[in-house]
Amino acid sequence: MKAAENRLAIRLRNIGHPAPRDIAWATVWLQSCGYTGFKLLAEALGDERQSLTLVRDALGLDLQEVSCAFLAPAIMAEVKANGRAFLRNVRHGLFMLPFAVREDMGLGCPVDPSFAVGGERHKNPYAEKLALAEANGIDIDDALWAELLDH
């Protein structure tokens, strides 16, 4: 897991993404928990728009279909500073999950195009899956891994 995370972070840093360590960590976290973290990141890397200045409005945060693979660290910082937010026009909302769990924050349905993040979480239902992945490693599709590292 750590080797994959480190290689992915180096690749993301080399192509200029902010928070490459966080993005790599979240990708591996998702994959370790049985989600398609690598596939979602590969899709996000193919997107034309990969950044956005977050501006809270009366409805919350409009993510304008920019992938949460890249926005999640900034969204979490914004929510910590300003409280619970409703997210809309979300792409790859599943990338919010590792950050919300790490910060013990509540999270609405991250596969919905609109959901809330903030509040408190009192249980980490992923600890066992992460421990198993740490002990046994994770499966990575060779072609997808090559695509991520060569993107």
C-alpha positions in Angstrom: 0.0 0.0 0.0 2.7 2.5 1.0 4.7 1.8 -2.1 1.7 2.4 -4.4 0.9 5.5 -2.4 4.4 6.9 -2.7 4.8 6.2 -6.4 1.4 7.8 -7.1 2.2 10.8 -5.0 5.5 11.3 -6.9 3.6 11.1 -10.2 0.9 13.6 -9.1 3.5 16.0 -7.8 5.4 15.7 -11.1 2.4 16.7 -13.1 1.6 19.6 -10.8 -1.3 18.6 -8.7 -1.8 20.3 -5.3 -1.8 18.0 -2.3 -0.3 15.0 -4.2 0.3 13.0 -1.0 -3.4 13.5 0.1 -4.7 12.5 -3.3 -2.5 9.4 -3.5 -3.4 8.4 0.1 -7.2 8.8 -0.7 -6.8 6.8 -3.9 -5.1 3.9 -2.1 -7.5 4.1 0.8 -10.5 3.8 -1.5 -8.9 0.8 -3.3 -8.0 -0.8 0.0 -11.7 -0.6 1.1 -13.0 -2.2 -2.1 -13.8 0.9 -4.1 -12.4 1.8 -7.5 -10.0 4.5 -6.3 -7.5 3.9 -9.1 -10.1 3.9 -11.8 -11.7 7.1 -10.5 -8.4 8.8 -10.4 -7.5 7.8 -13.9 -10.9 9.2 -15.1 -10.2 12.5 -13.2 -6.7 12.8 -14.7 -8.4 12.8 -18.1 -10.7 15.7 -17.2 -10.0 19.0 -18.9 -10.7 20.9 -15.6 -8.9 19.7 -12.5 -8.9 22.8 -10.2 -11.4 25.2 -8.8 -11.4 28.0 -6.3 -14.0 27.1 -3.8 -16.6 29.8 -3.1 -19.4 29.2 -0.6 -22.7 30.6 -1.6 -26.2 30.5 0.0 -26.6 26.8 -1.1 -23.1 25.6 -0.1 -20.3 24.8 -2.6 -20.8 24.4 -6.3 -18.0 22.0 -7.5 -18.8 22.6 -11.1 -18.2 18.9 -12.0 -14.5 19.2 -11.1 -13.4 15.9 -9.5 -13.3 15.5 -5.8 -10.1 13.5 -6.4 -8.4 16.9 -6.6 -10.8 19.1 -4.5 -11.4 16.9 -1.4 -8.4 18.3 0.6 -9.5 21.9 0.0 -13.2 21.0 0.6 -12.3 19.5 4.0 -10.2 22.6 4.9 -13.2 24.8 3.9 -15.6 22.8 6.0 -13.3 22.7 9.0 -13.1 26.5 8.8 -16.7 27.3 8.0 -18.8 24.4 9.1 -21.1 21.9 7.3 -21.6 22.4 3.6 -23.9 21.1 1.0 -22.0 20.1 -2.1 -23.5 20.2 -5.6 -22.4 19.4 -9.1 -20.1 16.8 -7.7 -17.8 14.5 -9.7 -16.1 11.5 -8.0 -17.7 12.4 -4.7 -16.4 9.0 -3.3 -13.1 10.8 -2.9 -14.7 12.7 0.0 -15.1 9.4 2.0 -11.5 8.8 3.2 -11.1 12.4 4.3 -14.5 12.4 6.1 -13.6 9.2 7.9 -10.1 10.5 8.8 -11.6 13.7 10.2 -14.5 12.0 12.0 -17.0 14.1 9.9 -20.4 13.1 8.7 -20.9 12.6 5.0 -24.0 12.3 2.9 -24.2 9.9 0.0 -21.0 10.6 -1.9 -22.2 8.9 -5.1 -25.1 11.4 -5.3 -24.4 14.6 -7.5 -25.3 16.6 -4.4 -24.7 15.9 -0.7 -23.6 17.4 2.6 -20.3 17.1 4.4 -19.7 18.1 8.0 -21.0 17.2 11.5 -19.6 14.4 13.5 -18.8 10.7 12.8 -18.5 8.4 15.8 -17.3 5.2 14.2 -14.8 4.1 11.5 -16.4 1.3 9.7 -13.3 0.9 7.4 -10.6 0.2 10.0 -10.9 -3.6 9.5 -10.7 -3.4 5.7 -7.7 -1.1 5.9 -5.9 -3.4 8.3 -6.5 -6.4 6.0 -5.2 -4.4 3.0 -2.1 -3.3 5.1 -1.4 -6.9 6.0 -2.2 -8.5 2.6 -1.6 -5.8 0.1 -3.9 -4.6 -2.6 -4.6 -5.7 -6.1 -3.8 -3.3 -8.8 -4.8 -3.8 -12.4 -1.5 -3.6 -14.3 -2.9 -1.7 -17.3 -4.7 0.9 -15.1 -1.5 1.3 -12.9 0.6 1.9 -16.0 -2.0 4.4 -17.2 -1.9 6.3 -13.9 1.9 6.4 -13.8 2.2 7.5 -17.4 -0.7 9.9 -17.5 
